[in-house]
């Protein structure tokens, strides 16, 4: 399936990453984003990139890690906020990234969203722009829980429920790309503690934007079951773990 309309070529990519006490994952997450931006620069030199890190009520070493990364790399901005809210953090990051862009430049700017406990693949941005330049307004990527320290039975249950497929039905804030003009027209991320990504995509669909899903940009994300958001990915894994354990006991 292809989108029904042609879209302007992307000339700028802005990566947005919310952070809440992620000192154990943030360094690797930022290094992965950096590798993706460097790969984009090599393959599509005219495309400019920027990265916005939103430190949301961080009480650990996350700020130190983010500041050090910003000093070492150009095009990186660090925001400090006290939302304690994933949706508000993502929205603040997107607002800062798009602050000085007029409507014309919004059409040619791409917002790539990920999380501080996740590692994007090197081809992440290149692949997203492949879809964007083919006419898609929204790219829903997939995720894979990191097997390190994860219960093998839980990981097996996850894989059974989330088979590798190109046109999946999942929405993950850790792997979501959207044309900036579409993002603005849909109202941006709502200030929800969880499911802000699904709410945004629902609005984008309602407004008729072209949405596609792919496994070709798969992101490795934390397999922890201690949830940061009340109904987020960690909470889902915890519930799946309880269900898996119950199934094993009854078998």
N, C-alpha and C positions, 0 to 999 in steps of 0.2 A: 504493500500500500504506500502511496506517495501523497504528500500534502497537495491541496488543490490550488495553491497559489505560490508564486515565486516570492522570495524575501530578499532584502538587501544583504550584501555580503558583510560578514562580521569583521570589524576592524579593531575591536578592543574586547578584552576579556577581563572581568573582575571576579576574583575568587573571594568568597565570604566564608569565614569560619568562626562560629561562636565557641567560646571556651568557658567551662565552669570547673575549676579544680581538676585539671588534666595533666599535672606535672609528669605523670608516668607515660603518657602517650603523646603529648603535644610536640615534643622534639621530632619524633618520627613522622608525625602527621605533617608538620611544616616542611620537613625534608622531602617528603613525597610530593607535596604541592610544588615545591621548588623544582624538582625533577620534571614535573609535568609542564611547568611554565618554560623551562629550558628546552624541552622537546618541541613545544609549540614554536618557540623562537627559531629553532633550527629548521623546522619544516614549513612554517608560515611566518617569515621574518617581518612582513608588514604589520602583523597583528600585535598591538601593544597589550601589556598585561599589568594588573595590579592585584594586590592581596590585602584584604581587610580582616584583621583579627579582633574579635569583640570579647574582651575579658569581662565576664558577667559574674560579679560577686565572687571573685577568686580569692581564696585565703591561703593557697599553697604557693609553690614556686612558678606557677603558670605565667605570671606577669614577667618575671625575670627571664624566662625562656623566650617569651614573645618579644620582649624588648631587645634581647640579644640578637634574635633573628632579624628584627627590623633594622638594627644598626648595620648588620652584615649584608643586607640585601636591599636593593633599590625597589621602589614601588610598593613598599609595605607600610600600611598604617595600622596603628594599634589604638583601639578605643577601650576606655574603662567605664563600665556601667554597673549598676546595682539592681538590675531587673529581677534576677532569679526567675527568668522566664525565657524559654528557648525561642518562642516566636518573636518576642520583643528584641532579643539579641540578634536574630537573623535580620529582622526589619531594620534595626539600627545600622548594621553592617552594610546592607544594601543601600540605605539612604546615604551613608557617607561615601560609598563607592560611586554613586550616581549623582552626587550633589551638584556638580557644575555642568552636567550634560543637558543640553536642550533636546527637544523632541527629535530632531534629526539624528543626533548622535545616539539617542536611546535605541533607535531602529538598528544601529550597527554595533551595539554593545551587547555582550553576552554575560549573564550572571551564572557563575558556577558555584554551587553550594556544597559544602562538605562539613564534616565534624572533626573535633579535636582528638577523638579517640579512633580515628580512621586513617587508612593509608590509601591514597588514590594511586592507580597505575600510571606509569610514565606516559602512556598514550591517552590519558583521560581527557585532556583539553583538545587534543588533535581530533579525537573521535567525536567529541561533542560538537565541534565546529563543522565536522563532516556532515552531521545531521542538520545543523543550523543552516549551512549554506545550501543544503538540498531542499530547504523550505520549511523545516520543522521549527516551531516556536518553543517547544518544550521537549526536553529529553529526560526520561525517567530511567536512571541507571539501577543496577542491581547491587547487592552487597553480599558478602560472605563473612560469617563470624570467624574470628581468629581462633584456630584450634588450640593455641597455646594456653594451657591451664583450663581448658574447657572439658566438661564431661563428654566423653566420646559418644555415649548414648544420646545425649542432648544434641550433639552435632549431627548425628545420624538422623534424628527426628527432623531437625531443621532441613537437611538436604532432601529428605523425602517429601517435605511439604513445599519446598522451594526448588523445584527442578530447574536445571539450567535451560533457559529458553529465551528466545530473542524478544518476543512480544509478551512479556510478563504483565501482571496487573498490579504490581507493588509500587509504592511511593516511599522513597527514603530521602530525608533531608541530607543525609550523608553523601548522596549522589544524585543531585538534581540540577539540571541546567535549564535556563529560561532566557529568552530574549528580553532585554531590559524594558523595551516599550510594552511588551505583553505583560510583564510583571507589574508595571505601573498601572496599566489599564485594569488589571485584575484586583488592584488594591493592595498588593504586596502581602507579606506574611502577617497574619493576624497575631495579636499578642496572647497566644495560647501557650500553656506550659508544655503541651504535647499535641501531636497531630496537626501542627501548624502547616506542615508540608502538604498533608492531604487536603486541608482546607484551601490552600492556595491553588493546588492543582484542580480542585473541584470548580473554583471560580474561573480558572483559565479555560476549562472545558466548556463551562456555561457560556462563556463569551466567544466561543467558536474558534479558539486558537488550536493550531495543529499540534497534537501531542503524540509522541512516539515513545516506546520503551525498548530498551536494549540490554543485553548481558555483556556487550563488548566493552563496557567501561567499568566492569565490576570492581567495587571498592572493598578492601579488607577492613572490617570494623571490629571493635572489641566484642568478645564473647561473654562479657561479664553479665551476671544476673542481678547485680546490685544496681537498681535503676536510678538514674539521675532525673528522669522525667516520670511522672506518675503513671502514664500510659505509653511510654516510649519503647524503644527497642529492647532495652534491658528488662523492662517489665514483661514484655512479650516473651523473651527467652526464659525468664523465671517461671512464668505460667506454663510454658511448653515443657520446662524441666519437671514441674510438678506432675503434669499430665503423663510425661514419659515414665517417670518413676512409678506412678500408679499402674500404668499398663504393664510394666515389668513385674510388679508384685503380683498382679492378677494372672499373669501368663504361666 
